[in-house]
Amino acid sequence: MAKRAKKRTTKKSSARRPRQAPKMLSDLFLDTLKDIYFAENKIIKTLPKMAKAANSKELTAAFNKHLRETQGQVKRLDQIFKMLGKPARGKTCEAINGITDEGAGIMKGFKNAPALDAGLLAAAQAVEHYEISRYGTLRTWAEELGMQDAARLLQATLDEEEATDHALTELATSVINLEAEQEHREAA
């Protein structure tokens, strides 16, 4: 009988643990803000490597331009953290780590190859598409949470990301992919 009584006591004590407050949209917003903060800072470290690896002057210029934009985007995120009264701190973003690892693999695997710039550009667009997704979501949540100033800042960044994606597409179709294909034909 002593064992039964002990079991009941154990069950009662575990049932009395304080419950964690349910996670709200504001919690998800902050968590995702930390995710994109990490991602943007990772991109700041990665873009100079991509610019250095690129063969095309136009692609190097595009990467350097986006580096400057990304630095400004981090400043906007800093402002949003300040509005929330939270420290500007990132949370490891496995998605951006994976995307940038793929880009590093292209730099290594296609070094001095005709298709290097096409691969670098494709890797950059994968980053842009991730960012567009994140910023669109964050902007929408900011609006739903009544954070109009944050929504405005997020929209400004979203506009830049979409413009960069468009510019990269133009560069790919008008120069980079054509050069890679031309070099392939000349080698054949």
N, C-alpha and C positions, 0 to 999 in steps of 0.2 A: 504494500500500500504506500509505502514511503516514496517509491519511484513514481507512482501516479501523481501524487501531490506535487512532487518536484516538477514533473512535466507541465502540469497546469500552471504552476508559478512561472515557468519559463515562457509559456505561451502568452500569459497576461503581460509580462514585462516587455516582450517584443511588440505587442500590440500597442503599447503606450509610447512608442517612439514618436517624436514630433514629425509631423508630415511636412514635406517640402512644399513651399508655395507653388502653385501651378505656373508654368512658364507662359508668359504673355507675348503678344506681338512686339512690344517694346524690348523684351529680352532677346527675341530673335533678331530684331533690327540691330541691336548693339552687337550681338554675336557676329552677324554678317558684316557689320561695319569693321569689326576687328579683322575679319577674314580678308576683306578687300584692302585694308590698311597694310597687312602683311604682304598681300599680292603686289600692291603698288611699289612697296619698298624692294621687293624681290626683282621687280621689273627694272627699277632704277639701277640695280646691280648688274642686270643681264644685258640691257640695251647697249652699253659701251662695248661689250664683248661681241655682240652681233654686228655693231657698226664696224668694228675692227676687222671682223671676218669677211664682211661683204666685199665683193669685187666691184660692184657698181657704185659709182659716185652718187647716183640718184638714190639708191637704197641706203647708203651710208647717211646721206643728208636726211632722209625720211626717219631713220632711226634716231639721229641726233635731235631732230625737231620733236619727235615724240618723247625723248628723254626730258627735254625742257618742259613739255606739257605735263608729263607725269609728275615732275617735281612740283608743279603748280597744283596738280590734283591732290597730292599729299597734303599740301597746305590747306586745301578746302576740307579734306577729311579732318585735319587738326582743328579747324573751326567748328566742325560738327561735334567732335568729341567735347570741345569746350562748351558748346551750347548744351550738351547733355550733362555737363559737370563731371565728366569721366576722363581719366587719363588716356591720351592717344597711345594705344597699345595694340599690337597685332596679335593674331592667333594663327598658328601654323595652318596654312592653306595647302592641303595636299594636292588639290587640283592645279594650282599654279606651279607647284613644285614639279608635278608630272609634265605639264606643258613646257616648262623651261628645260626640264631634263631632255625632252624630245628635241628641243631646239639645240641643246648642247650636243646631242647625238648626231644631228644633221651637220653641225659645224665640224665635228670630228670625222664622221663617215664620208662627207662630201668635200672635204678640204681640197682646194685646187680643182674641183670638178666643175664642168659646165653648169650643172644643175644646182650648185651651192646657193646662189642667190635666190633661185626659185624656192628652194627648201627653206631658206631663212625667212623669206617673205611669207610663206605658208605658215611657218611657226609663229611669226608675228601676228598673223591674222587669227590664229587659234587663241592667242592671248587677247586680242581685241574682242573676239566673240565672247569669251569668258567675261571680260570686263563689261561689255554691253549688257549681258544678262544680269550681272550683279548690280550694276548701277540702275538699270531699269526697275529691278525689284526693290532696291533700297529707296528709290525716288517714290515709287508707288506706296510703299509702307510709310514713308515720312509723311506723305499727303494724308494717308488714312489715320495716322497718329496725330494729325494737326500740327506738324512741324514744317510749316511753310518755308521758313528760311533754309532749313536743311534740304528740303525738296528742291528749292531753287539752286542750291550749290550742287546737288547731285545731278540735276538736269544739265547744268553747265558742263559737268564732266562727261555725262552721257553724250551730249552733243559733240564734244571733242573726240570721244572714242569712236562714234559713228563716222565722223569726218575722216579720222585716221584710217579706219577700215576702208572707206570709200577711196581714199588716196592710194592705199596699198593695192586695192583691186585695179585701179587705173594704171599704176606702175607695173603691176604684174602683166596685165593684158597688152600694154602699149610698149613695154621695154623688156622686162626681166624674162618672162617666159619665151618671148621671141628670140632673145639672145641665147638662151639655153638651147632652144630648138635649132637655131642656126649653127651653133657650135657642134651640135650632134650631127647635123647634115654634112658639115665640113669634115668631120672626123670619119664619116662613113665612106 
